[in-house]
Amino acid sequence: MNADTAGTKNMYRSARLKAAKNHKPLSSMDTACEYLFISRRLLWEIENGQSRPSGETVLNMSEVYQAPELISNYCATECPLGKRMRIQPIRKMPLERIVINAIYMLKKSEQMADALIATANGKTTPGMNGDEVTAFSEWVSELAQLSRELEVAVSEQKKGAK
């Protein structure tokens, strides 16, 4: 991929240009790098896929660009710890879908609690095969992902209301 096409598909460049619609100074790399406390060259390299940003830079970008999805996407695709924890990229679900998933997760929470109590008591419930702790861990990860999706959806909704 050459530098011309890399920049157009880069999540950091896309986030900056999207933020520039509401905050014109961010349309200039010269101004954006001042907000981010990094050099123009580093910003160019990040936006053109020639350099990986540090976690601190991504955090700054997320705040300056008002793009919380950058954090999860960075953790999912670039950070070794995030990859190990199997953090998923933000899918930008509609708020209605997040609510439906949240209701489903809440209904599932009672089943999870019962399975964990049974495991703690040394018993297994019908239909359980002893993997309750793994299932619970996966459920918690799904819930955390849903929380990140909600944060992004609410942020997008606030931007649209301005």
C-alpha positions in Angstrom: 0.0 0.0 0.0 1.5 3.4 -0.9 1.4 6.5 1.2 -1.4 8.1 -0.8 -3.9 5.3 -0.2 -2.6 4.4 3.3 -3.6 7.9 4.6 -7.2 7.7 3.3 -7.8 4.4 5.1 -6.0 5.2 8.3 -8.3 5.4 11.4 -6.2 8.2 13.0 -6.4 10.4 9.9 -10.1 9.6 9.4 -10.8 10.6 13.0 -8.8 13.9 12.7 -10.6 14.8 9.5 -14.0 13.9 11.0 -13.2 16.1 14.1 -12.2 18.9 11.7 -15.8 19.2 10.5 -16.7 20.6 14.0 -13.3 22.1 14.8 -11.7 23.6 11.7 -8.1 23.9 13.1 -7.8 20.1 13.1 -8.0 20.1 9.3 -4.4 21.2 9.3 -1.7 18.7 10.4 0.4 21.7 11.6 -2.3 22.7 14.1 -3.4 19.2 15.0 0.1 18.2 16.1 0.2 21.2 18.5 -3.0 19.9 20.1 -1.5 16.4 20.4 2.0 17.6 21.6 3.7 15.6 18.9 5.8 16.6 15.8 4.2 17.2 12.5 6.5 14.5 11.0 5.3 11.9 13.6 1.6 12.8 12.9 2.3 12.4 9.2 4.0 9.0 9.8 1.1 7.8 12.0 -1.5 8.9 9.5 0.3 7.2 6.6 0.9 3.9 8.4 4.7 4.4 8.7 4.8 4.7 12.4 2.7 3.2 15.3 1.5 5.7 17.8 2.2 5.2 21.5 -0.7 4.5 23.8 -0.4 8.0 25.2 -0.6 9.6 21.7 -3.8 7.5 21.0 -5.3 8.6 24.2 -4.6 12.3 23.3 -6.0 11.7 19.8 -9.1 10.2 21.3 -9.6 13.2 23.6 -8.7 15.9 21.1 -10.7 14.3 18.2 -13.5 13.3 20.5 -13.2 9.8 19.1 -13.3 7.2 22.0 -13.3 4.4 19.4 -9.6 5.0 18.7 -8.7 3.6 22.1 -10.5 0.2 21.7 -9.4 0.0 18.1 -5.8 0.6 19.1 -6.0 -1.9 21.9 -7.5 -4.5 19.5 -5.2 -4.0 16.6 -1.9 -2.6 17.8 -1.3 -3.0 21.5 0.2 -6.4 22.6 -1.7 -6.3 25.9 -5.0 -5.5 24.2 -4.5 -8.3 21.7 -3.7 -10.8 24.5 -6.9 -9.7 26.3 -8.8 -10.2 23.0 -10.2 -6.7 23.0 -12.4 -6.3 19.9 -12.5 -3.3 17.6 -15.5 -1.0 17.9 -18.2 -1.9 15.4 -20.1 1.3 15.8 -23.4 -0.4 16.6 -26.6 1.7 16.5 -27.8 2.7 20.0 -30.9 0.6 19.6 -28.9 -2.5 19.0 -26.7 -1.8 22.0 -29.8 -1.5 24.2 -31.2 -4.9 22.8 -27.8 -6.5 23.5 -27.7 -5.0 27.0 -31.1 -6.4 27.8 -29.9 -9.8 26.6 -26.8 -9.6 28.6 -28.7 -8.7 31.8 -31.1 -11.6 31.3 -28.0 -13.9 30.9 -26.5 -12.5 34.1 -28.8 -14.5 36.4 -27.9 -17.7 34.6 -24.2 -16.8 34.9 -24.6 -16.1 38.6 -26.4 -19.4 39.3 -23.7 -21.3 37.4 -20.9 -19.6 39.4 -22.6 -20.2 42.7 -23.0 -23.9 41.8 -19.3 -24.1 40.8 -18.3 -22.4 44.1 -20.4 -25.0 46.0 -18.7 -27.8 44.1 -21.9 -28.6 42.2 -22.8 -28.5 38.5 -26.1 -27.5 37.2 -27.9 -29.4 34.4 -26.5 -28.4 31.1 -23.2 -27.2 32.6 -19.9 -29.0 31.8 -17.6 -27.4 34.3 -16.6 -24.5 32.0 -18.6 -21.9 34.0 -15.6 -19.8 34.9 -14.6 -19.6 31.2 -18.1 -18.8 30.2 -18.3 -16.1 32.9 -15.0 -14.6 31.7 -16.3 -14.4 28.1 -19.6 -12.9 29.3 -17.6 -10.2 31.2 -15.6 -9.5 28.1 -18.7 -9.2 26.0 -20.2 -6.8 28.6 -17.1 -4.7 28.5 -17.2 -4.5 24.7 -20.8 -3.5 24.9 -19.8 -0.7 27.4 -17.2 0.6 24.9 -19.8 0.4 22.1 -22.2 2.4 24.2 -19.6 5.1 25.0 -18.9 5.5 21.2 -22.6 5.6 20.3 -23.4 8.2 23.0 -20.4 10.3 21.9 -21.6 10.1 18.3 -25.1 11.1 19.3 -23.8 14.1 21.3 -21.8 15.2 18.2 -24.9 14.9 16.1 -26.9 17.1 18.5 -24.4 20.0 18.2 
